[in-house]
Amino acid sequence: MRGTTSSPSSFCAKFLLLLRERESVIFRFLAYPLMLLVFLLSLLGIQQTAAQTDPAPAVLPPPLSALELPPPPPTDPVITFPLSPTPTPSTPNVALSPDSLALSADASATVHAEISPPLTATPHWFDLAYWFGPTPWDLGFELGINGAQGNNEAFSFRTGGHIKRETEFWKIDNTLVYNKNSNNGLETQNNALLDVRLDRKLGDSPWSLYFLNQELYDEFQAYDLRVSANSGLGYQFVDLEHLDLLGRFGAGASREFGGPEDDTAYEVLFGMEYDHELTKTQRLSAKIDYFPEWEDFNRYRVVTDVGWEIDLDQPGNMSLKFSILDRYDSTPNGVDPNEVNYSVLLIWGI
């Protein structure tokens, strides 16, 4: 029953009960000596580890006075000419000792002049390098004239220019073309096309960002001026030392001023640029831009520019260019939808 305890009836039971009552006393007497023994053994192990890891005491080298240097190897005596005037022929030949005629270290020392880098002139404010850095620019003016006098009078004139520059992150390609023709005193052509292209490279990636702006002025179209702007992505299909092929895809808008259609047209752009250095003196280039409208792909424009440039021997900054410029508009509004200009030009590079 609970609250009562029965005494053990055998010797074994009494012994176990006595051992349980003395268990705490035995643990106290044995635990403290064991803990002390473990602590002492750990200290001994730490001292032995430190003795093995500590480097031996450094031994100082003997003083310089106690060192015996080996004698220098024998060398042939070097006879140098004295700085004094040459002795007269009557002077007898005397064996010259190296010690007496050796030049001092200061007199025989070679003076090395430090060559400073060449100085470059600071560009003026009207120079392109002042605003856009020292990276070289490719600038050129082009001119072509053709005429006839007699039964018929004809005059054809084309001029323009280009500005190009390529850096680590940017590529600029701007061109301007102006055409003016007349026949028997009547003007038959008068237009100008401005093409501005700006590419932002994305490091080593073949992808790039671009902005394209074209402005066309033409007195023989249904409008006076057409302005278009597009932007999007470019992809470098081929990028070699002598060959370059770039594709474009983007979107934008165009608007005609002074014509029957005075609304803004939203367009898609598919473009391709090709540059090939055929030889050291010949280059072939081509650009084609296709502008369909978002709402109706049957309404579109195509601008194609192909050129073959040949460098001249004299002068070195002159070249000859064969050029074809074609513009097609599916909505001509009563005029010819296709206009082709071909010419032979002389380019003066700066």
C-alpha positions, 0 to 999 in steps of 0.5 A: 500500500502507499505510505508504507515500505517493506524491509528487504528480506535478503542480503542481496537486496540489503546490499543494493539498497545500501549501494544506492544510498551511498551512490551520491557520496561515491560519485563526489569522491571519484568525480572531482579527482577525475575532472582534475586529472583530465584538466592536467592532461589537457594542459600537458597536451597543449604545451606539447602542441605549442612546442611542436608548432613554435619555430626554433629561435632565430639565429642572428648572422655573424657581424660583417667584420667576421665574414671572409669574402672571396677575392674577386676574379681576375680581370683584364686591365682596361686601358682608357684614354685620358681626358688630357690632350694627346702627348707630343710625339717626342714623349716616350711611350710609358706603360699606363696603369689602369689605376692612373688613367681610369676615369672616375665614375661620374665622368664615365657615367652614361646620361640617359635622357628621358624622352617625354611623350609628344605634345598634342594640341588642344582642339578648339571649340569648333572642332568635333574632337572638342565635344566628342573626344579624340577618336578619329572622324570620317568626314567627306564631301561629294560632288557630281556635275553633268551638263549639255549645251546645244539643241537641248540644254541639260544640267545635273548637279548632285552634292552631299557629304557624310559624317561617320564615327565608331567608338567602343560603345557608339556608332554614328553614320550620317549622310546628306544628298542633294539633287538638282536637275534641269532640262531646257531651262525647266527644273525637273528635279529638286530634292534632298535626303538627310539620313541620321543613324545612331547605334549604341553597342551593348558590349561584346554582344551582337545586339545593339540599340539604334535610332534612325531619322530620315527627312526628305524634301522634294518639290516634285512630290505631293508633299513638301517635307516628310519626316520619319523617326524609328528606333529598335534593336540591331543585330550584327550578323557578320563582324569581320575586319573586311566585312560587316553585315547588320540587321535592324528591327524596330518601330516608329512614325512618319508624317508628311507636311504640305500634302493631302495626307497630313496625318501621322503614320505609324510604321514598322522598320526592317533594315539591313546594312552591308559594308565590304572592303573588297581591296585596300582601295575599293569598298562596296556598301549597301543600305535598304530600309523597308517601312510598312504601316502597322494598320496596312502592310500594303502601304509601305516605303522602301529606301535603297542606297548602293555605292561603290567607292574607289580610292585615287592615288593622287591626291590621297584623300580623294576617291571616286564613287558610283552611287544608286539611290532608289526611293519607292512609295506605294502611296504616291498621290498622283506622281510616279511611285518610284524615283531612281538617282544614279551618279558618278561622284568625286569625294573629298575626304577630311 
